[in-house]
Amino acid sequence: MDIKNILIKYWGYSEFRPIQEDIINSVLDGKDTLALLPTGGGKSVCFQVPALSKEGICLVVTPLIALMKDQVENLRKNGIKAVAIHSGMHKGEVDLAMDNCFYGDVKFLYVSPERLSTPDFRTAIHNMNINLLAVDEAHCISQWGYDFRPPYLKIAEVRSIIPDVPIIALTATAVPEVIKDIQQKLEFKEENLFKKSFTRENLTYVVFQEDDKLGRLLRIVNKIKGTGIIYVRNRRKTREIAEFLKNNKISSEYYHAGLDARTRTKRQNDWMKGEIRVIVSTNAFGMGIDKSNVRLVIHIDLPDSLEAYFQEAGRAGRDGKQSYAVLLFEKADIINSKRNLKTSFPERDTIKSVYQALGNYFQLAVGSGKDVAYDFDLNDFCENYGFSPLIAYNSLKFLEKEAYILMNESVDVSSKIYFLLSKEDLYRFQIENKFYDGFIKLILRSYSGVFSDFVNINENEIANRSGINSGSVKKYLQQLDKLGVLIYIPRKNKPQIIFSRERFDRKDLLISKENYKDRKLSASKRVQAVIDYATSKNKCRSQYLLSYFGETDSTRCGKCDVCVERSKININEIEFDNVVKQIKPFLKKNPHTLDEIVKHVEGANEDKIIKVIQWLKDNDKIYTLDDNRMAWKQQFTLNLE
């Protein structure tokens, strides 16, 4: 089928977005392709359309279970057969999914990167008709990226099994060195990048240095109508700010990973439907969210990186209408960023202690536990072993980056059943086991498709229909599972930890000094970039972000706080930049009087030079000494010691 007909049939669009068609044609030409599209740019269409136009299965690698579930559900809603395999799934679910790939009409197989590296799965791939390998969130492959995942490094090994299959890598945020790294690590036959400009003409970036953040927040939310997201750093603040907004008659709710999965799902859905206007969240909210009419994204705290900020801010205005991305900060936030960076890298001995305690927590013998998923409660773990939750969490994140463990986010997975017996064998079982006959009939009346696939069930609903309590329902299902009649998988709603390798003894746990130092240095550079962005007052916000991502030829947006202030002095961009480029190094080297500065600057008249100097003073870039000489103000920098 023609690619435009596929787009119309399954997505209802008559035209592709800019560069989507070019990316798709590159893939159909058999070329390895890197697609760099900003958040909301339609990345999934770039691999789903070419995969649907060819015989066979598209193998999709993605790190987040929630994202995997969303994409599979969306494909199924469009009538496209898709399945997912990830850590923590029941063996029966995995076996059935694989059977459907071998013998059914599955078009998309979503897998986690760690699943891709197992010998059994690689053998299975060899026997499948794979038409495309898609790597989502491809920045995770780069150790220089902001979200490095070690299992991604093994993706390229699969290419030897399917040598003639092209690969498409997709990401929304990558700096130039990461772009190069992705293509090298995935063994592209030749570099082939399709990059849509990160310019968002309808999105205005604004930064306010503000001591009264709540007051400013309230004024912004009252002024800019429509749906919004407010990002904060910790869970306590999500609740406090949501309550503050409610008390000021603004419909809001809070969201974080510590809430039970059903509450999270309800609040997300209520916000998506517009029943909640503003959601206040940690960065746990937003991945996979596709709401086009978000008018406002506010960051109350400094983010950890400009990559994360750009992705989160980019959730505003996907419908192309005027929207705002606002960052609020105060001087104390700079100090907090330094402290947060330090706590993000616990001492190596502490990391080893957390690892040892984790093995004891799950009662694992040294040499055991590989690839087994364990439900994990961070607070319970910390109470048992006396760790600070923040230190423990950051130690676990470091262990994940060193490929010792894998942490899966909490995802609400409903209880499921799948009948192993055929209808005829089940009928015989019911005749021979009258005790279960009525219960089985109720299940069959309540749920369809239980002989062909795992079906979501609700034990409370079954209890209401049967007149017995939900505890008894679970007991009957467990007994039928033991008897081999069906597979029963109870509901899961807790985070999980998987040991990527067998448990090591503490003394054998290797945490490289070089890796530790390099990761800390890389993280510090990202934090410094955020501080520089927040404190900069002489460069257009949009230009600043675009240059960070390698776009050095952009023009001023004319709408951000910096552009608005600069416009007041009635000097064009070229003139302003020319004066600043001469003043900055001159005053950084030594303080000078106004006359000395004016004489030093070439290519501008005195009146305009003085206007720029006044602007720089008003915006806290230069200051005046007691003897009336002026000096360039040093910006906040991180000290890693």
Protein Blocks (a to p, Z undefined) as FASTA:
>chain_A
ZZklmmmmmnopabdcehklmmmmmmmnopacdddddehklmmmmmmmmmmmpgcjdddd
dfbfklmmmmmmmmmmnopacddddehiafklmmmmmmmmmmmmcfbdcddfklmmpmkl
mmmmmmpccfbdcdehkllmpmkbmbdcfklmmmmmmmmmmmmbccddddfbdcfklmmm
mmmmnopabdcdddddfbdfkbccdddddfblmlmmmmmmmmmgcjdddddfbfklmmmm
mmmmmmnopacddddfkbcfklmmmmmmmmmnopambdcddfkboghpacfkbcbdcdfb
dcfbfklmmmmmmmgoklopacdddddddfklmmmmmmmmmmmmccfklmmmmmmmmmmm
nopaehihihpacdddfklmmmmnopafklmmmmmmmmmmnomaccddddddddddddfb
dfklmmmmmmmmmmlmmmmmmmmmmpghklmbccdddfklmmmmnopafklmmmmmmmmm
mnomaccddddfbdcdddfbdcddfklpccdfklmmmmmmmmmmmmmmmmmmmmpckbcf
klmmmmmnopakbccehlamklmmmmmnopafklmmmmmmmmmmmmmmpccdfklmmmmp
ghiafklmmmmmmmmmmnopaccdfkopacddddddddfZZ
